Amino acid sequence: MMGRLLRHVRAGTKRLAINDARLINGPDALVISSAAFLENDRIPEKYTQFGANLSPPLEWRNLPIGAKSMVVIIED
């Protein structure tokens, strides 16, 4: 749903959070990894709409202490 609502919104690289001066001394980055594929590799087809559309196994690290839920929006 969120992807459909935001599909035409493009901030450009100057407006990425990683380039925001207010975040330079921010908390450690959230780290998400998967045993199903390596960093910077293509996601295997079975985890896409063209395959079995399965969710890949994910490991989350550096979550904020006490966090009960997270929202992550990723644009590739």
C-alpha positions as CSV (number, residue, x, y, z in Angstrom):
1,M,0.0,0.0,0.0
2,M,2.7,2.5,1.0
3,G,4.7,1.8,-2.2
4,R,1.6,2.5,-4.3
5,L,0.9,5.7,-2.5
6,L,4.5,7.0,-2.8
7,R,5.4,5.6,-6.3
8,H,5.5,9.1,-7.9
9,V,7.4,10.8,-5.0
10,R,11.1,11.3,-5.7
11,A,13.2,13.4,-3.4
12,G,16.5,13.2,-5.3
13,T,19.8,12.3,-3.8
14,K,20.3,15.7,-2.1
15,R,17.3,15.0,0.1
16,L,18.3,11.5,1.2
17,A,18.5,11.1,5.0
18,I,22.1,10.0,4.7
19,N,23.0,13.4,3.4
20,D,21.1,15.3,6.2
21,A,23.6,17.2,8.4
22,R,21.4,16.7,11.5
23,L,22.0,13.0,11.3
24,I,25.8,12.9,11.1
25,N,26.1,12.2,14.9
26,G,23.0,10.1,15.0
27,P,22.6,6.6,16.4
28,D,24.2,3.6,14.8
29,A,22.6,2.5,11.5
30,L,19.9,-0.2,11.5
31,V,21.5,-3.3,9.9
32,I,19.3,-5.7,7.9
33,S,20.9,-8.8,6.4
34,S,19.8,-12.1,4.9
35,A,21.4,-15.5,4.6
36,A,19.5,-15.9,1.3
37,F,21.8,-13.5,-0.6
38,L,24.9,-11.5,-0.2
39,E,25.2,-7.7,0.2
40,N,24.8,-5.9,-3.2
41,D,23.7,-9.2,-4.9
42,R,20.4,-9.6,-6.7
43,I,17.6,-10.9,-4.6
44,P,17.0,-14.5,-5.8
45,E,14.0,-14.9,-8.0
46,K,12.1,-17.1,-5.6
47,Y,11.8,-14.0,-3.3
48,T,10.3,-11.8,-6.1
49,Q,7.0,-11.4,-7.8
50,F,8.4,-13.4,-10.7
51,G,9.2,-16.4,-8.5
52,A,7.4,-17.8,-5.5
53,N,7.1,-14.3,-4.0
54,L,8.4,-15.6,-0.7
55,S,9.8,-13.3,2.0
56,P,13.5,-13.9,2.4
57,P,14.8,-14.7,5.9
58,L,16.0,-11.4,7.5
59,E,18.2,-10.6,10.5
60,W,17.8,-7.2,12.1
61,R,20.6,-5.6,14.2
62,N,21.1,-2.3,16.0
63,L,17.4,-1.9,16.7
64,P,16.7,1.0,19.2
65,I,16.4,-0.3,22.7
66,G,12.8,-0.8,23.7
67,A,11.5,-0.8,20.1
68,K,8.3,-2.7,19.6
69,S,7.8,-2.0,15.9
70,M,9.7,-0.5,13.0
71,V,8.7,1.0,9.7
72,V,11.2,0.7,6.9
73,I,10.6,2.2,3.5
74,I,13.1,1.2,0.8
75,E,13.3,2.5,-2.7
76,D,15.5,0.6,-5.1
